[in-house]
Amino acid sequence: MFSGYMNRNYIEVYAKQQGAFSNIDYYIVNTFDDIDEQPLVEGLSNYFYSNDKSFTGIYIKPENIERFNRIKDWAIEYYDEI
């Protein structure tokens, strides 16, 4: 998930199908295996720091837990690296 640029009122996400929200630009992909993980990591980082340094409240589907566990530390350290 990408948090967007300044003064924009929508976000951009990768999705397997078009969603129902008009303020989201959906980039449809067949699989999440070949996408660039940076926007996902940046979105997770923004969430983490906006929620008292916690991922509490995010629902991760069971099939995505392994990937989440692999990138969550990158998300926590994301803004330290740029």
C-alpha positions as CSV (number, residue, x, y, z in Angstrom):
1,M,0.0,0.0,0.0
2,F,1.3,3.4,-0.9
3,S,0.3,6.3,1.3
4,G,0.2,8.8,-1.5
5,Y,1.8,12.1,-2.3
6,M,1.2,15.5,-0.6
7,N,-2.2,17.0,-1.4
8,R,-3.6,13.8,-2.9
9,N,-6.9,12.4,-1.5
10,Y,-6.4,8.9,-2.6
11,I,-4.1,5.9,-2.2
12,E,-2.7,3.4,-4.6
13,V,-2.8,-0.4,-3.8
14,Y,-2.0,-3.7,-5.5
15,A,-5.1,-5.9,-5.6
16,K,-6.2,-9.1,-7.2
17,Q,-9.5,-7.5,-8.1
18,Q,-11.1,-4.1,-8.4
19,G,-12.3,-2.8,-5.0
20,A,-15.4,-0.7,-4.1
21,F,-13.7,2.4,-2.8
22,S,-13.5,5.4,-5.1
23,N,-10.5,7.0,-3.3
24,I,-8.3,4.1,-4.1
25,D,-6.4,3.4,-7.3
26,Y,-6.3,-0.3,-7.7
27,Y,-3.4,-1.9,-9.6
28,I,-4.7,-5.3,-10.5
29,V,-2.1,-8.2,-10.4
30,N,-2.5,-11.9,-10.9
31,T,-0.2,-12.7,-8.0
32,F,1.6,-10.9,-5.2
33,D,4.7,-13.0,-5.8
34,D,6.3,-10.6,-8.3
35,I,5.3,-7.1,-7.0
36,D,7.6,-4.5,-5.7
37,E,7.5,-4.8,-1.9
38,Q,8.6,-1.2,-1.2
39,P,5.1,0.4,-1.3
40,L,3.8,-2.3,1.0
41,V,6.7,-1.8,3.4
42,E,6.2,2.0,3.3
43,G,2.5,1.6,4.0
44,L,3.2,-0.8,6.9
45,S,5.8,1.6,8.3
46,N,3.4,4.5,8.1
47,Y,0.8,2.4,9.9
48,F,3.3,1.3,12.6
49,Y,4.4,4.8,13.5
50,S,0.9,6.2,13.3
51,N,-0.3,3.6,15.8
52,D,2.1,4.0,18.7
53,K,4.7,1.7,17.1
54,S,2.3,-1.2,16.8
55,F,0.9,-3.4,14.1
56,T,-2.1,-4.1,16.3
57,G,-5.3,-3.7,14.4
58,I,-4.0,-5.0,11.1
59,Y,-5.6,-8.2,9.9
60,I,-3.2,-10.5,8.1
61,K,-4.7,-13.4,6.2
62,P,-3.1,-16.7,7.1
63,E,-1.6,-17.1,3.7
64,N,0.2,-13.8,4.1
65,I,1.6,-14.2,7.6
66,E,4.9,-15.6,6.3
67,R,5.5,-12.6,4.0
68,F,4.4,-10.1,6.7
69,N,6.8,-11.7,9.2
70,R,9.6,-11.4,6.6
71,I,9.1,-7.7,5.9
72,K,7.8,-6.3,9.2
73,D,11.3,-5.5,10.5
74,W,12.1,-3.7,7.3
75,A,8.9,-1.7,7.8
76,I,9.9,-0.7,11.3
77,E,13.4,0.4,10.1
78,Y,12.2,1.9,6.8
79,Y,12.5,5.6,7.7
80,D,15.8,5.1,9.4
81,E,17.2,3.9,6.1
82,I,16.1,6.9,3.9
